[in-house]
Amino acid sequence: MVSVGFEKRGGFGGGLRDSVVEMRPLRLGIVGAGFIADVIANSIRESDSVVLAAVASRRVETAQVLASKHGGVRVFGTWSELVASDEVDAVYIATPTVVREEIAVAAAAQGKHVLAEKPFRDLASLQRITSACRAAGVAFMDATHFSHHPRTVAIRAQMAERIGPIEAIYTSFFFPSADRNNIRLQPDKEPTGAIGDMAWYSMRAVAEFTPETATLVGAHGFARKDPVTGGFLRGAGVVQLSDGCTSTWDAGYTVGACLMDLQLMGQKGVIQLDDFVLDWVGGFLIPEPGHRVGFTYRAGLAGPSAFERVVTPAFRRQSVQMLEDFARLALEPRGAEVEASIRLSERTQGLVDAVFGNLTVSV
C-alpha cells in the first residue's frame, strides 16, 4: 500500500495545506437555505479562510432557521439585499438552477466573488455569469467538491506514468430517491433533473482527467422521466473526444444503493475508485471514519492480490478544501487560476449540454 501526503499548496484545487493563514477571512453570504446550503455552512465552521456572514432565502423563515443554526448571522429578506451588502465579500448560490444566473450576475455586478452550485441552465447561461465575473474582476468557482480533494491532484499527477494515454472513462453515480416533492424532479426548477444533478459529475470526471485540448466529437444517450412530475430520473450514454477517448456514464435515482464508481482506463493500466463524488471519509451523506481514502491501480494480468492501493489522505474534508481554494482565488491576485476555474466549469457544462441535447427519452 502506498500513501501519498500533502503539506504545501501547489495550485488550483487539490486539498493541500493552504498558505493563507495570515489573511483576513472571506465573508461569505449564502443565498438559499436547503440541504446543501446547510452542508456548506457546516463546512465553513471547519474553514480557516471563510466565515459565514449572512443568509438569504426565498422564504425568510427558512433563512432564519439556517442562520440561527450557524451562529445567528445576519438574515436578509431578499437575495438582492444580501448581494448589495458591504458585510459580504462573496456569495454562495445554493438555489434552484432556474434562478442561479440572475443572482450570480447581480452579485458580480456588486463586486462579490461567486461560488455557485451546479448545474447551470446551459452553457450560454454559465458564460453570461462568467463574463459578468470577468468584467467585475471577481472570482468564480462552481461547487464541485471532488475537484478539490488531494486524490484528484494525485491521480492527475500520476496518470501519465501509471496508465499512459487514456482510452476510456467509466462513471456510475446513483443514489436512491423516490421523493417527487424534491426539486430535482420538478422541471420548472431543475429542467435537467438527474442529468444535470448526477451526470454533471460524470462529465466533470471527463473535464478533470482528459486533456483540455480534447474536444467533443459526439454524444449519444438514453433517459427516463418520472411519469408524474416529468422530471428526469435516470440517464446513460457515451461521449467521444477528439483524441479518441470515450466516456461511458450511467446516473440517476433509480438504483437501490449509492454508487460512485470511476474507472480511468489507459493503455498501460487502470485507476479505479468507488467513492469519486463524496469520499467515504469526508462525505456528508455516509461518512466512514477511519476509511483510508485513495485509489486502486491495476495493470497487466494481475489478479486482485496484486492490485495496488494508493492512499491519498486529506488534510481537510473536500467541501472545506473547496472553500479554502475559493478564498484563495478571491483574496489573492490569481487571474490565471480564476481563468482555469472558469474553463473547467464551462467545459463541464458544455459536456452536460451535449449529453442532454442528444438523449432518447422515455417515460
C-alpha positions in Angstrom: 0.0 0.0 0.0 1.3 3.4 -1.0 0.4 6.6 0.9 0.6 10.0 -0.7 0.6 13.0 1.7 0.4 16.7 1.0 1.7 19.6 3.1 2.2 22.6 0.8 -0.2 24.3 -1.6 0.5 23.6 -5.3 -2.1 25.3 -7.3 -5.9 25.5 -8.0 -7.8 22.6 -6.5 -6.4 19.8 -4.6 -6.8 19.6 -0.8 -3.3 20.7 0.0 -2.4 22.7 3.1 -3.1 26.4 2.5 -0.7 29.3 2.8 -3.4 32.0 3.5 -3.5 31.7 7.3 -2.4 35.3 7.7 -5.2 36.8 5.5 -8.5 38.1 6.8 -11.3 35.7 6.4 -13.6 35.9 3.3 -17.1 36.9 4.4 -19.4 34.6 2.6 -23.2 35.1 2.2 -25.4 32.2 1.4 -28.4 32.5 -0.9 -30.6 29.5 -0.3 -31.4 27.6 2.8 -31.9 24.0 1.7 -29.9 20.9 2.5 -26.8 21.7 0.5 -26.7 25.3 2.0 -26.5 23.7 5.4 -23.7 21.3 4.3 -21.6 24.3 3.2 -22.5 26.3 6.4 -21.2 23.3 8.4 -18.0 23.2 6.2 -17.4 26.9 6.9 -17.1 26.0 10.6 -14.0 24.0 9.7 -12.5 26.6 7.4 -9.5 28.8 8.2 -10.2 31.3 5.5 -14.0 31.7 5.2 -16.6 32.9 7.7 -20.4 32.8 7.3 -21.6 36.4 7.2 -25.2 36.3 6.1 -28.1 34.2 4.8 -31.0 35.0 2.4 -33.7 32.8 1.0 -37.0 32.9 -0.9 -38.7 32.2 2.4 -37.2 34.4 5.2 -38.2 31.9 7.9 -36.0 29.2 6.4 -33.2 31.6 6.2 -33.7 32.4 9.9 -33.5 28.7 10.8 -30.3 28.3 8.9 -28.8 31.5 10.4 -29.7 30.6 13.9 -28.2 27.1 13.5 -24.9 28.6 12.5 -24.3 31.3 15.0 -27.2 33.7 14.5 -25.7 35.5 11.5 -27.4 38.3 9.6 -30.5 37.4 7.7 -31.6 39.4 4.7 -35.2 39.5 3.4 -34.1 39.2 -0.2 -31.1 37.9 -2.1 -30.7 41.3 -3.8 -30.2 42.9 -0.3 -27.5 40.3 0.5 -25.5 40.8 -2.7 -25.6 44.6 -2.2 -24.4 44.4 1.4 -21.0 45.8 2.5 -20.9 43.0 5.1 -20.4 40.4 2.4 -17.4 39.7 0.2 -18.6 36.7 -1.7 -21.8 34.8 -2.4 -22.5 31.1 -2.4 -25.6 30.5 -4.5 -27.5 27.3 -3.4 -30.7 28.0 -5.3 -32.6 26.0 -7.9 -30.9 26.1 -11.3 -33.5 28.3 -13.0 -32.7 31.4 -10.8 -29.0 30.9 -10.5 -27.9 33.1 -13.4 -29.8 36.2 -12.2 -28.3 36.1 -8.7 -24.8 35.3 -9.9 -24.7 38.2 -12.4 -26.1 40.6 -9.9 -23.6 39.5 -7.3 -20.7 40.0 -9.7 -22.0 43.5 -10.6 -21.9 44.3 -6.9 -18.2 43.2 -6.8 -18.9 40.0 -5.0 -17.0 36.8 -5.7 -19.2 33.9 -6.9 -19.3 30.3 -5.7 -22.3 28.7 -7.4 -24.0 25.3 -7.2 -24.3 23.4 -10.4 -25.5 22.6 -13.0 -26.4 25.7 -14.8 -29.3 26.2 -17.2 -26.9 25.7 -20.1 -23.5 26.8 -21.3 -24.8 30.1 -22.6 -26.2 30.9 -19.1 -22.9 30.0 -17.4 -21.0 32.1 -19.9 -23.1 35.1 -19.0 -22.2 34.5 -15.4 -18.5 34.1 -16.0 -18.5 37.1 -18.4 -20.0 39.2 -15.6 -17.4 37.9 -13.1 -14.5 38.7 -15.6 -15.9 42.2 -16.2 -16.1 42.9 -12.4 -12.7 41.4 -11.7 -14.2 38.8 -9.2 -13.5 35.1 -8.8 -15.8 32.4 -10.0 -16.0 28.8 -9.0 -18.6 26.1 -9.3 -19.3 24.0 -6.2 -17.9 20.6 -7.3 -16.3 19.1 -4.2 -14.2 16.3 -5.6 -12.1 18.6 -7.8 -10.5 19.8 -4.5 -9.6 16.5 -3.0 -5.8 15.6 -2.9 -6.7 12.3 -4.5 -7.8 14.2 -7.6 -4.5 16.0 -7.7 -2.6 12.8 -7.1 -4.4 11.0 -9.9 -3.8 13.8 -12.4 -0.1 13.9 -11.4 0.3 10.1 -11.7 -1.9 9.3 -14.7 0.8 9.5 -17.4 3.2 7.2 -15.6 0.6 4.7 -14.3 -1.9 4.3 -17.1 -0.4 6.2 -20.1 -2.7 7.7 -22.8 -6.3 7.5 -21.6 -8.6 5.3 -23.7 -11.8 5.4 -21.8 -13.6 6.6 -18.7 -16.4 4.9 -17.0 -18.6 6.5 -14.3 -21.6 5.5 -12.4 -23.4 7.8 -9.9 -26.6 6.8 -8.2 -28.4 7.4 -5.0 -31.9 6.0 -4.3 -34.5 8.8 -4.3 -38.3 8.4 -4.9 -39.4 11.8 -3.4 -41.4 13.5 -6.0 -41.5 16.7 -3.8 -37.8 17.1 -4.2 -36.9 19.9 -6.6 -34.7 17.6 -8.6 -37.8 16.0 -10.0 -39.6 19.4 -10.7 -38.8 20.5 -14.2 -39.8 24.1 -13.6 -37.0 24.4 -11.0 -34.5 21.8 -12.3 -35.1 21.3 -16.1 -32.4 18.6 -16.5 -33.2 16.6 -13.3 -30.9 13.7 -12.8 -28.8 14.5 -15.9 -27.7 17.9 -14.6 -27.6 16.8 -11.0 -25.9 13.4 -11.2 -24.3 13.2 -14.7 -22.6 16.5 -14.0 -20.1 14.5 -12.0 -19.5 12.1 -14.8 -18.8 15.0 -17.2 -16.6 16.6 -14.6 -14.5 13.5 -14.5 -14.0 13.9 -18.2 -13.0 17.5 -17.8 -10.7 16.7 -14.9 -8.9 13.7 -16.4 -8.6 14.3 -20.1 -6.5 17.0 -21.9 -8.3 20.3 -22.2 -7.4 20.2 -25.9 -9.5 17.1 -26.4 -12.8 18.4 -27.8 -16.2 16.8 -28.1 -16.8 14.7 -31.2 -20.2 13.3 -30.3 -22.6 12.3 -27.6 -25.4 9.7 -27.5 -27.6 8.5 -24.7 -31.0 7.5 -23.2 -33.0 8.9 -20.4 -36.2 8.1 -18.4 -38.6 10.6 -17.0 -40.8 10.3 -13.9 -44.4 9.7 -15.2 -45.9 12.0 -12.7 -43.6 15.0 -12.5 -41.9 14.8 -15.8 -38.5 15.2 -14.1 -35.5 13.2 -15.4 -35.0 10.1 -13.3 -32.1 8.4 -14.9 -29.7 8.6 -17.9 -27.0 6.6 -19.6 -24.8 7.2 -22.6 -21.4 7.7 -24.1 -19.4 10.7 -25.3 -16.4 10.7 -27.6 -13.5 13.1 -27.7 -11.2 14.2 -30.5 -8.3 12.3 -29.1 -10.2 9.0 -29.3 -11.1 8.8 -25.6 -14.7 7.7 -24.9 -16.6 8.2 -21.7 -19.5 5.9 -20.7 -21.8 7.2 -18.0 -24.8 6.0 -16.0 -26.5 8.1 -13.4 -29.8 8.8 -11.6 -32.1 8.0 -8.7 -33.5 4.6 -9.6 -30.9 2.1 -8.3 -31.3 0.9 -4.8 -27.8 1.7 -3.5 -25.4 4.5 -3.5 -22.9 4.1 -6.4 -20.0 6.4 -7.1 -17.7 4.4 -9.4 -15.0 5.7 -11.6 -12.5 3.9 -13.9 -9.8 5.6 -15.8 -8.6 3.1 -18.5 -5.3 3.8 -20.1 -3.0 1.9 -22.5 -0.7 0.9 -19.6 -3.2 0.3 -16.7 -6.4 1.2 -14.9 -7.2 3.5 -11.9 -10.4 2.7 -10.0 -12.4 4.5 -7.3 -15.7 3.6 -5.7 -16.3 6.9 -4.0 -15.2 9.5 -6.6 -18.0 12.0 -5.8 -18.2 12.0 -2.0 -15.2 10.2 -0.5 -16.1 7.7 2.2 -14.3 9.6 5.0 -15.4 13.2 4.4 -18.6 12.7 2.5 -21.6 14.4 4.2 -24.1 11.6 3.4 -22.5 8.4 4.6 -19.1 9.2 6.2 -16.9 6.2 7.2 -14.4 7.5 9.8 -11.1 5.5 9.6 -11.5 4.5 5.9 -8.3 5.1 4.0 -9.3 7.2 1.0 -7.4 6.6 -2.2 -7.5 4.7 -5.4 -6.8 1.2 -6.8 -4.2 0.7 -9.5 -4.1 -2.4 -11.7 -2.1 -3.3 -14.8 -1.4 -6.3 -17.0 -2.8 -9.7 -16.0 -2.5 -9.1 -12.2 -5.3 -10.5 -10.0 -6.8 -8.8 -7.0 -4.0 -9.8 -4.7 -1.6 -7.8 -6.9 -3.7 -4.7 -7.2 -2.0 -1.6 -5.6 -3.9 0.6 -3.2 -2.6 4.2 -3.2 -3.8 6.1 -0.2 -4.3 9.9 -0.5 -5.1 11.4 2.9 -6.8 14.7 3.0 -5.8 17.5 5.4 -9.4 18.7 5.3 -12.7 17.4 4.0 -13.1 18.1 0.3 -16.0 20.5 0.9 -13.8 22.5 3.3 -10.9 22.5 0.9 -13.2 23.8 -1.8 -13.9 26.8 0.4 -10.2 27.3 1.1 -9.5 27.2 -2.6 -12.3 29.6 -3.3 -10.9 32.0 -0.7 -7.5 31.9 -2.3 -9.0 32.9 -5.6 -10.9 35.7 -4.0 -8.3 37.1 -1.5 -5.2 36.9 -3.6 -4.5 38.2 -7.1 -4.8 34.9 -9.0 -6.1 35.8 -12.5 -4.7 32.6 -14.2 -6.3 30.4 -11.6 -9.6 32.1 -11.9 -9.5 31.5 -15.6 -8.6 27.9 -15.0 -11.6 27.6 -12.7 -13.9 29.2 -15.3 -12.6 27.0 -18.1 -13.2 23.8 -16.0 -16.8 24.9 -15.3 -17.5 25.8 -18.9 -16.0 22.6 -20.2 -18.1 20.5 -17.8 -21.3 22.4 -18.6 -20.6 22.1 -22.3 -20.4 18.3 -22.0 -23.6 18.2 -19.9 -25.4 20.3 -22.6 -24.1 17.8 -25.3 -25.3 14.9 -23.3 -28.7 16.4 -22.5 -29.2 17.5 -26.1 -28.7 14.1 -27.6 -30.9 11.9 -25.4 -33.6 9.5 -26.5 -36.2 10.0 -23.8 -38.8 7.6 -22.4 -41.4 7.9 -19.6 
